[in-house]
């Protein structure tokens, strides 16, 4: 998809196949409507007056070229009342418009949406590619009959303010990069587990390193992990025929290459059977999505390389598979982690925190400014926040607040949950330092409490994306969340 901005407000001189214009609720209309009316004998105003065109938010009316003097197709979209037109309104207008254009198989358009509210024109420009990509995405690599490619190929936006056009163009550019990153994340996350294992994640990481010269990629297999005493990580993968591999992607964009990096750690359970504590069969097919944290890290690192951010960032994909066999770890086992903390295994299906705890210890070597882990960690988070919000917890209130603010700016919602000493009591063990499962009550928080024991040497936040990383049912598939939120966080650090 191509995007462009034209410094013009003369819509009738544009040559695109379709002109997309917005109408407001009420009698007052934009100069663009008047311009279209001037060459069409008042056509739009007549249709508004008769009720055939509505200013209701998201309501669309399609006019074919034979019906007007401009000899172009015209799509009229309602934007509601001008005084209440905000970013949420703009998103609804974009969604309605893209759906209609896709249905009508339009190839290229000229659109006035940036003129509706100059105060948020940059934010609209940033959201447009992301929404368009979401609505036109398909994953058909394994289908014998492929989906038809979206007909829409180019969107040209009209804009009149010469002083701010560069800023708006920059935000449009960012939106394209974020959209591409989300697509990459979804493509990896949607892969079946017989294709996407830890080796696959490592190979994808290496390919990314070859594509962008500003990335350095290192892959650590089981021999390297054993030398590091990452015993908890290795225990989880013992029952799998597929090797556990941790992939480290480094980006040095700061002037000071030794400046403290922002570190992202992604849980990469490419399939989670639950191990000996095996999961119920219903819904187990969705456990290929237990590596969405790692897929998120991949997408964010791709965007960081594209954006050439002036900061240092390290992304870690902790690849592993949790399977039951004669060599699998068991409930009752006691594991000595890389940090030296011992863990009593209560439930082998609480495996993600075991992979993450060693990885969180490993990243101490980077002397990080902040560490953020991303994990489909607990079903309890879905109970608490549904499929709407990503759960955020951490040992630094300012970092947690920054992430929530970034989520709001990105339209990728997150909500903070408490993490304090009361919950820490639930992970005490009678025969080891801690247990890996603290019971049903407050399960999302006790999982974060477990991770917090391994993050005391730096500022840390934990994102539980169990409810937001994928959709179930007829629309089953990865969402690409929270890629947009994390990219916004890193943009805010520039």
C-alpha positions as CSV (number, residue, x, y, z in Angstrom):
1,X,0.0,0.0,0.0
2,X,1.3,3.5,-0.9
3,X,0.5,6.6,1.1
4,X,1.1,10.2,0.1
5,X,0.1,13.7,1.2
6,X,-0.7,16.5,-1.2
7,X,-0.5,20.1,-0.1
8,X,-3.8,21.1,-1.7
9,X,-7.4,21.6,-0.9
10,X,-8.7,21.6,-4.5
11,X,-10.3,18.2,-4.7
12,X,-11.8,18.5,-8.2
13,X,-8.4,18.8,-9.8
14,X,-7.2,15.5,-8.3
15,X,-6.8,12.6,-10.8
16,X,-7.4,9.6,-8.6
17,X,-10.0,7.0,-9.4
18,X,-12.2,7.9,-6.4
19,X,-12.6,11.0,-4.3
20,X,-13.4,10.4,-0.7
21,X,-15.1,13.3,1.0
22,X,-16.6,13.7,4.5
23,X,-19.9,15.3,5.4
24,X,-20.9,16.6,8.8
25,X,-24.1,16.3,10.7
26,X,-26.0,19.6,10.4
27,X,-26.3,22.3,7.8
28,X,-22.7,23.5,7.7
29,X,-20.4,21.7,5.3
30,X,-16.8,22.0,4.2
31,X,-15.5,24.0,1.3
32,X,-14.7,20.7,-0.5
33,X,-18.4,19.8,-0.5
34,X,-19.2,23.2,-2.0
35,X,-16.4,22.6,-4.6
36,X,-17.9,19.3,-5.6
37,X,-21.4,20.9,-5.7
38,X,-20.1,23.7,-8.0
39,X,-19.2,21.2,-10.8
40,X,-22.2,18.9,-10.2
41,X,-25.1,21.4,-10.0
42,X,-25.4,21.0,-6.2
43,X,-25.6,17.2,-6.3
44,X,-24.1,16.5,-2.9
45,X,-26.2,19.2,-1.1
46,X,-29.4,17.9,-2.8
47,X,-28.6,14.3,-1.7
48,X,-27.9,15.5,1.9
49,X,-31.2,17.5,1.9
50,X,-33.2,14.5,0.6
51,X,-31.6,12.2,3.2
52,X,-29.8,10.0,0.7
53,X,-26.5,11.1,2.1
54,X,-26.1,11.1,5.9
55,X,-23.6,12.9,8.1
56,X,-24.0,10.1,10.7
57,X,-20.6,8.9,11.9
58,X,-19.3,6.1,9.6
59,X,-22.3,6.2,7.2
60,X,-21.1,5.8,3.6
61,X,-22.7,6.6,0.2
62,X,-21.0,5.6,-3.0
63,X,-21.6,7.6,-6.2
64,X,-20.5,6.2,-9.5
65,X,-18.6,8.3,-12.1
66,X,-21.6,8.3,-14.6
67,X,-23.7,10.1,-12.0
68,X,-21.5,13.2,-11.7
69,X,-19.6,15.7,-13.8
70,X,-16.2,15.0,-12.2
71,X,-16.2,11.7,-14.1
72,X,-14.7,10.1,-10.9
73,X,-16.3,7.8,-8.3
74,X,-17.2,9.7,-5.1
75,X,-17.4,8.1,-1.7
76,X,-19.2,10.3,0.8
77,X,-18.6,9.4,4.5
78,X,-20.3,10.8,7.5
79,X,-18.1,12.2,10.3
80,X,-20.8,13.2,12.8
81,X,-20.7,16.6,14.4
82,X,-17.6,18.7,13.7
83,X,-17.2,19.9,17.3
84,X,-17.0,16.3,18.6
85,X,-14.8,14.8,15.9
86,X,-11.9,13.2,17.7
87,X,-9.4,10.4,17.1
88,X,-11.9,7.7,18.0
89,X,-14.3,9.2,15.5
90,X,-11.6,9.3,12.9
91,X,-10.9,5.6,13.5
92,X,-14.5,4.7,12.9
93,X,-14.5,6.8,9.7
94,X,-11.3,5.1,8.5
95,X,-12.7,1.7,9.2
96,X,-16.0,2.4,7.4
97,X,-14.2,3.9,4.4
98,X,-11.7,1.1,3.9
99,X,-14.4,-1.5,4.1
100,X,-16.5,0.2,1.5
101,X,-13.5,0.9,-0.8
102,X,-12.5,-2.8,-0.6
103,X,-16.0,-3.9,-1.3
104,X,-16.2,-1.7,-4.4
105,X,-12.6,-2.8,-5.5
106,X,-11.3,0.8,-5.8
107,X,-7.6,1.0,-6.5
108,X,-6.6,4.6,-5.6
109,X,-8.2,7.5,-3.8
110,X,-7.9,11.1,-2.8
111,X,-9.2,11.8,0.7
112,X,-9.9,14.9,2.8
113,X,-9.9,13.3,6.3
114,X,-6.9,15.3,7.5
115,X,-8.8,18.6,7.0
116,X,-11.5,17.7,9.6
117,X,-9.6,18.5,12.8
118,X,-6.1,20.0,12.2
119,X,-5.2,19.5,15.9
120,X,-5.2,15.7,15.4
121,X,-4.3,15.4,11.8
122,X,-0.9,13.9,12.6
123,X,-2.5,11.3,14.9
124,X,-5.0,10.4,12.2
125,X,-2.2,10.1,9.6
126,X,-0.4,7.7,12.0
127,X,-3.4,5.5,12.6
128,X,-4.5,5.3,8.9
129,X,-1.9,2.8,7.7
130,X,-2.4,0.7,10.8
131,X,-6.2,0.4,10.5
132,X,-5.9,-0.2,6.7
133,X,-3.4,-2.9,7.2
134,X,-5.6,-4.6,9.9
135,X,-8.6,-4.6,7.6
136,X,-6.8,-5.9,4.6
137,X,-4.6,-8.5,6.3
138,X,-4.9,-12.2,5.5
139,X,-2.9,-15.3,6.5
140,X,-3.3,-17.8,3.7
141,X,0.2,-19.3,3.4
142,X,-1.1,-22.8,4.0
143,X,-4.4,-22.5,2.0
144,X,-4.6,-24.2,-1.4
145,X,-6.7,-21.3,-2.6
146,X,-5.1,-17.9,-1.8
147,X,-7.0,-14.8,-0.8
148,X,-7.4,-12.1,-3.4
149,X,-5.0,-9.2,-2.9
150,X,-6.7,-6.1,-1.7
151,X,-7.6,-3.9,-4.7
152,X,-6.7,-0.7,-2.8
153,X,-3.2,0.3,-3.7
154,X,-2.7,4.0,-3.0
155,X,-4.2,6.6,-0.6
156,X,-3.5,10.3,-1.2
157,X,-4.4,12.6,1.6
158,X,-5.2,16.3,1.1
159,X,-3.6,18.8,3.5
160,X,-3.3,22.5,3.4
161,X,-1.0,23.7,6.2
162,X,2.5,24.1,4.7
163,X,4.1,24.8,8.1
164,X,3.1,21.4,9.6
165,X,3.0,19.1,6.6
166,X,6.5,17.7,7.3
167,X,5.4,16.7,10.8
168,X,2.2,15.1,9.5
169,X,4.2,13.3,6.8
170,X,6.6,12.0,9.5
171,X,3.7,10.6,11.5
172,X,2.3,8.9,8.4
173,X,5.7,7.4,7.8
174,X,5.8,6.1,11.4
175,X,2.3,4.7,10.9
176,X,3.4,2.7,7.9
177,X,6.4,1.3,9.8
178,X,4.2,0.3,12.7
179,X,1.7,-1.3,10.4
180,X,4.5,-3.3,8.7
181,X,5.9,-4.4,12.1
182,X,2.4,-5.5,13.3
183,X,2.0,-7.6,10.1
184,X,5.4,-9.2,10.6
185,X,4.4,-10.1,14.2
186,X,1.1,-11.6,13.1
187,X,2.8,-13.6,10.3
188,X,5.2,-15.2,12.8
189,X,2.6,-15.7,15.5
190,X,0.1,-17.3,13.1
191,X,2.6,-19.9,12.0
192,X,1.7,-23.5,13.0
193,X,4.0,-25.1,15.6
194,X,5.2,-27.8,13.2
195,X,6.8,-24.9,11.3
196,X,7.5,-22.3,14.0
197,X,9.8,-23.7,16.6
198,X,12.7,-22.1,18.4
199,X,15.0,-22.8,15.4
200,X,12.5,-21.0,13.2
201,X,12.4,-18.0,15.5
202,X,16.2,-17.9,15.4
203,X,16.3,-18.1,11.6
204,X,13.8,-15.3,11.4
205,X,16.0,-13.3,13.7
206,X,19.0,-14.0,11.6
207,X,17.2,-13.0,8.5
208,X,16.2,-9.7,10.1
209,X,19.9,-9.1,11.0
210,X,20.8,-9.6,7.3
211,X,18.1,-7.3,6.2
212,X,19.1,-4.4,8.5
213,X,22.8,-3.7,8.9
214,X,22.1,-1.8,12.2
215,X,21.1,-5.1,13.9
216,X,23.4,-7.7,15.5
217,X,21.8,-11.1,16.0
218,X,23.2,-13.9,18.3
219,X,21.5,-17.3,18.8
220,X,22.2,-19.4,21.9
221,X,21.4,-23.1,21.8
222,X,21.1,-25.6,24.6
223,X,24.8,-26.0,25.0
224,X,25.3,-22.3,25.4
225,X,22.3,-22.0,27.8
226,X,23.7,-24.9,29.9
227,X,27.0,-23.1,30.2
228,X,25.1,-20.1,31.6
229,X,23.3,-22.3,34.1
230,X,19.9,-21.4,32.6
231,X,18.5,-24.5,34.2
232,X,14.9,-23.3,34.6
233,X,14.7,-22.3,30.9
234,X,16.2,-25.7,29.8
235,X,13.9,-27.7,32.1
236,X,10.9,-26.5,30.2
237,X,12.2,-27.7,26.9
238,X,13.5,-31.1,28.1
239,X,10.4,-33.0,26.9
240,X,10.5,-31.6,23.3
241,X,12.3,-33.0,20.3
242,X,13.0,-29.3,19.3
243,X,16.0,-27.5,20.7
244,X,15.5,-24.5,22.9
245,X,17.2,-21.5,21.4
246,X,17.4,-17.9,22.7
247,X,17.7,-15.3,20.0
248,X,19.3,-11.9,21.0
249,X,18.8,-8.9,18.6
250,X,20.9,-5.8,19.4
251,X,20.4,-2.3,18.0
252,X,22.8,0.5,18.7
253,X,21.3,3.8,17.5
254,X,22.5,6.1,20.2
255,X,25.6,8.3,19.6
256,X,27.1,6.6,22.6
257,X,27.1,2.9,21.6
258,X,27.7,2.0,25.2
259,X,24.6,3.9,26.5
260,X,22.2,1.9,28.6
261,X,19.8,0.0,26.3
262,X,16.1,-0.5,26.5
263,X,15.7,-4.3,26.7
264,X,12.6,-6.3,25.5
265,X,12.2,-9.9,26.5
266,X,9.6,-12.0,24.7
267,X,8.2,-15.3,25.9
268,X,8.6,-17.7,22.9
269,X,6.8,-20.9,23.8
270,X,6.2,-22.1,20.2
271,X,3.8,-24.7,21.6
272,X,2.6,-25.2,25.2
273,X,1.0,-28.5,25.9
274,X,1.2,-27.8,29.6
275,X,3.8,-30.6,29.9
276,X,3.1,-33.3,32.5
277,X,0.3,-30.9,33.9
278,X,-1.2,-31.3,30.4
279,X,-3.9,-28.8,29.3
280,X,-7.4,-29.8,28.3
281,X,-7.7,-30.6,24.6
282,X,-10.3,-27.9,23.9
283,X,-8.5,-24.9,22.7
284,X,-5.1,-26.5,22.8
285,X,-4.6,-25.6,19.1
286,X,-4.3,-22.0,20.2
287,X,-1.2,-22.7,22.2
288,X,0.8,-22.0,19.1
289,X,0.2,-18.4,20.1
290,X,2.1,-18.9,23.3
291,X,5.1,-17.3,21.5
292,X,3.3,-14.0,20.8
293,X,5.7,-12.2,23.2
294,X,8.7,-13.3,21.1
295,X,6.8,-12.4,17.9
296,X,6.2,-9.0,19.4
297,X,9.9,-8.5,20.1
298,X,10.6,-9.4,16.4
299,X,8.1,-6.8,15.1
300,X,9.3,-4.1,17.4
301,X,13.0,-4.7,16.5
302,X,12.1,-4.5,12.8
303,X,10.4,-1.1,13.4
304,X,13.3,0.2,15.6
305,X,15.7,-0.6,12.7
306,X,13.4,1.0,10.1
307,X,12.9,4.1,12.3
308,X,16.6,4.4,13.1
309,X,15.8,5.5,16.6
310,X,18.6,7.4,18.4
311,X,18.6,4.9,21.3
312,X,20.1,1.5,22.1
313,X,17.6,-1.4,22.2
314,X,18.0,-5.1,22.8
315,X,15.3,-7.6,21.9
316,X,15.4,-11.2,23.2
317,X,13.2,-14.0,21.8
318,X,13.2,-16.8,24.4
319,X,12.3,-19.8,22.1
320,X,11.2,-23.1,23.7
321,X,8.5,-25.8,23.5
322,X,6.8,-27.4,26.5
323,X,6.0,-31.1,25.8
324,X,5.4,-34.2,27.9
325,X,7.7,-37.2,27.5
326,X,10.0,-39.4,29.6
327,X,12.6,-36.6,29.9
328,X,10.1,-33.8,30.7
329,X,10.3,-31.9,34.0
330,X,7.8,-32.9,36.6
331,X,5.6,-31.3,39.3
332,X,7.7,-31.5,42.5
333,X,11.0,-31.0,40.8
334,X,13.3,-28.3,42.3
335,X,15.2,-26.2,39.8
336,X,18.2,-24.0,40.4
337,X,17.9,-20.9,38.2
338,X,20.7,-18.9,36.6
339,X,20.4,-16.4,39.5
340,X,20.8,-19.1,42.1
341,X,17.2,-18.8,43.3
342,X,15.6,-22.3,43.7
343,X,12.1,-23.0,42.4
344,X,9.8,-25.8,43.4
345,X,7.7,-26.8,40.4
346,X,4.0,-27.0,41.4
347,X,2.6,-27.0,37.9
348,X,4.5,-27.6,34.6
349,X,1.9,-25.5,32.8
350,X,3.3,-22.5,34.7
351,X,6.3,-22.8,32.4
352,X,6.6,-19.3,30.8
353,X,7.8,-17.7,34.0
354,X,10.6,-20.4,34.2
355,X,11.8,-19.5,30.8
356,X,11.5,-15.8,31.5
357,X,13.2,-15.8,34.9
358,X,16.5,-17.1,33.5
359,X,16.2,-14.7,30.5
360,X,15.6,-11.8,32.8
361,X,18.8,-12.8,34.7
362,X,20.7,-13.1,31.5
363,X,19.9,-9.5,30.3
364,X,21.6,-8.0,33.4
365,X,24.8,-8.2,31.4
366,X,23.5,-5.3,29.2
367,X,23.2,-3.0,32.2
368,X,19.8,-2.0,30.9
369,X,18.0,1.3,31.4
370,X,14.7,-0.5,31.5
371,X,13.6,-4.1,30.9
372,X,10.1,-5.0,29.6
373,X,9.0,-8.6,29.3
374,X,6.1,-9.5,27.0
375,X,4.3,-12.8,27.7
376,X,1.1,-14.6,27.2
377,X,1.5,-15.6,30.8
378,X,-1.8,-16.2,32.6
379,X,-5.4,-17.0,31.8
380,X,-6.1,-15.0,35.0
381,X,-5.3,-11.8,33.1
382,X,-8.2,-12.6,30.7
383,X,-10.5,-12.9,33.7
384,X,-9.3,-9.6,35.1
385,X,-9.1,-7.5,31.9
386,X,-10.9,-9.5,29.2
387,X,-9.5,-9.2,25.7
388,X,-9.4,-5.4,25.8
389,X,-6.5,-4.4,28.0
390,X,-2.9,-5.7,28.3
391,X,-2.0,-6.1,32.0
392,X,1.0,-4.0,33.2
393,X,3.0,-4.6,36.4
394,X,6.5,-3.7,37.5
395,X,8.9,-2.6,40.1
396,X,9.0,1.0,39.0
397,X,5.8,3.1,39.1
398,X,7.1,5.7,36.6
399,X,7.9,3.0,34.0
400,X,4.5,1.4,34.5
401,X,2.8,4.8,34.1
402,X,4.9,5.6,30.9
403,X,3.8,2.3,29.3
404,X,0.1,2.9,30.1
405,X,0.5,6.5,28.7
406,X,2.1,5.1,25.6
407,X,-0.7,2.5,25.2
408,X,-3.2,5.3,25.2
409,X,-1.3,7.3,22.7
410,X,-1.0,4.3,20.4
411,X,-4.6,3.2,20.8
412,X,-3.3,-0.2,22.1
413,X,-4.9,-0.2,25.5
414,X,-3.2,-1.3,28.7
415,X,-4.0,-1.2,32.4
416,X,-1.8,-1.4,35.5
417,X,-2.3,-4.0,38.2
418,X,-0.8,-3.9,41.8
419,X,2.2,-5.9,42.7
420,X,3.1,-5.8,46.4
421,X,4.3,-7.9,49.4
422,X,0.8,-9.3,50.2
423,X,0.9,-11.3,46.9
424,X,4.6,-12.3,47.4
425,X,3.4,-14.5,50.3
426,X,1.6,-16.8,47.9
427,X,4.8,-17.9,46.1
428,X,6.7,-19.1,49.2
429,X,7.8,-22.7,49.2
430,X,8.4,-25.1,52.1
431,X,11.3,-26.8,50.4
432,X,12.8,-24.2,47.9
433,X,13.0,-20.5,47.8
434,X,9.8,-20.0,45.8
435,X,7.1,-22.0,43.9
436,X,6.3,-21.5,40.3
437,X,2.6,-21.2,40.8
438,X,0.9,-19.3,43.6
439,X,-2.7,-20.6,43.3
440,X,-5.7,-19.3,41.5
441,X,-6.3,-16.1,43.4
442,X,-4.5,-13.1,41.9
443,X,-2.8,-15.4,39.4
444,X,-1.7,-12.7,37.1
445,X,-0.1,-10.8,39.9
446,X,1.6,-13.7,41.6
447,X,3.1,-14.6,38.3
448,X,4.5,-11.1,38.1
449,X,5.7,-11.5,41.7
450,X,7.6,-14.5,40.7
451,X,9.3,-12.6,37.9
452,X,10.0,-9.7,40.2
453,X,12.5,-11.9,42.2
454,X,14.7,-11.9,39.2
455,X,14.6,-8.2,38.3
456,X,15.8,-6.4,41.4
457,X,18.9,-5.0,39.7
458,X,17.1,-2.8,37.1
459,X,13.8,-1.0,36.3
460,X,11.4,-3.6,35.0
461,X,7.8,-3.9,33.7
462,X,5.9,-7.0,32.8
463,X,3.2,-7.1,30.1
464,X,0.7,-9.9,30.3
465,X,-0.8,-10.2,26.8
466,X,-2.7,-13.5,27.3
467,X,-6.0,-11.7,26.6
468,X,-4.8,-9.4,23.8
469,X,-2.3,-11.3,21.6
470,X,-4.8,-13.3,19.6
471,X,-8.5,-13.8,18.9
472,X,-10.4,-17.1,19.1
473,X,-13.3,-18.6,17.2
474,X,-14.2,-17.7,13.7
475,X,-11.8,-14.8,13.7
476,X,-8.9,-16.9,15.2
477,X,-5.6,-15.2,14.6
478,X,-2.9,-13.0,16.1
479,X,-3.6,-9.4,16.7
480,X,-0.1,-8.0,16.7
481,X,-0.6,-6.4,20.1
482,X,1.2,-4.8,21.9
483,X,3.6,-3.9,19.1
484,X,2.2,-0.4,18.6
485,X,2.3,0.3,22.3
486,X,6.0,-0.6,22.6
487,X,7.0,1.3,19.6
488,X,5.3,4.3,21.0
489,X,7.1,3.8,24.3
490,X,10.5,3.7,22.5
491,X,9.5,6.8,20.3
492,X,8.8,8.6,23.5
493,X,12.4,7.9,24.8
494,X,14.1,9.7,21.9
